[in-house]
Amino acid sequence: MRYWRVKLPPGVRSPFEVYVNGVRQELGVDYQIASGELLFQRELVRQKLGPWAWFLGFWGIGTYKRNDEVDIRYEVEGRSTVAHGLDVIPPS
């Protein structure tokens, strides 16, 4: 089976919450955990901005390509922390 993977940042311990594009994901339904990684069966796409896209963005002209963002909300010493925009590793 092909999985899109996201490595858990150091210090993340259960319980934690996973969000894709701001929508909370459910363990066992939307993703699995194995070997310190989140595994998603559905395709996750990260837009890579080239020089032209950066130039347009500088002038306030956006692009509307798909760009999935994976965030993890967890607690460290009782304080809520968010790991934002984690790298997505496509299937090899």
C-alpha positions in Angstrom: 0.0 0.0 0.0 1.2 3.5 -0.8 1.4 6.1 2.0 2.2 9.7 2.2 4.3 10.1 5.3 4.9 12.9 7.8 7.6 12.5 10.4 6.6 13.3 14.0 8.7 16.2 15.4 10.9 15.5 18.4 9.1 15.7 21.7 5.6 14.9 20.3 4.0 12.3 22.6 0.5 11.0 22.7 -2.1 12.4 23.0 -1.8 14.8 20.1 -4.2 16.2 17.4 -3.5 16.1 13.7 -4.9 18.6 11.2 -4.7 18.7 7.4 -5.6 22.1 6.0 -7.1 23.0 9.4 -9.4 20.0 9.5 -8.9 17.6 12.4 -8.0 14.1 11.3 -8.9 10.9 13.2 -6.5 8.2 14.0 -7.4 4.9 12.3 -9.8 6.7 9.9 -7.6 9.4 8.3 -4.1 8.3 9.3 -2.1 5.7 11.1 1.1 5.9 13.2 4.1 3.7 12.6 7.8 4.1 13.4 7.5 7.8 14.4 5.6 8.8 11.3 2.0 9.6 10.4 0.8 7.5 7.4 -1.9 8.9 5.1 -3.5 6.8 2.4 -4.9 9.8 0.6 -2.7 11.9 -1.5 -1.1 14.9 0.2 0.4 17.6 -2.1 2.9 20.2 -1.1 3.3 23.1 -3.6 6.9 23.9 -4.3 7.2 27.6 -5.1 9.7 28.4 -7.8 11.2 31.9 -8.4 8.3 33.0 -10.5 5.7 32.1 -7.9 7.7 33.9 -5.2 7.9 37.0 -7.4 4.2 37.0 -8.0 3.5 36.4 -4.3 5.7 39.4 -3.4 3.4 41.6 -5.5 0.3 40.1 -3.9 -0.6 37.8 -6.8 -1.4 34.4 -5.4 -1.5 31.0 -7.0 -4.4 28.6 -6.5 -2.5 25.3 -6.7 -3.2 22.6 -4.2 -1.0 22.9 -1.1 -1.9 20.5 1.8 -0.6 21.6 5.2 -0.2 19.1 8.0 -0.1 20.5 11.6 0.2 18.7 14.9 -1.1 20.1 18.2 0.4 18.7 21.3 1.4 19.7 24.8 4.8 20.2 26.4 4.9 20.7 30.1 1.2 21.6 30.1 1.5 24.2 27.4 -0.2 23.8 24.0 2.2 23.8 21.1 1.7 23.5 17.3 4.1 22.0 14.8 2.9 23.8 11.6 3.4 23.0 7.9 5.3 19.7 8.4 7.0 18.2 5.4 5.1 15.6 3.4 7.1 12.6 2.1 5.4 11.1 -1.0 5.5 7.3 -1.6 8.7 6.1 -3.2 
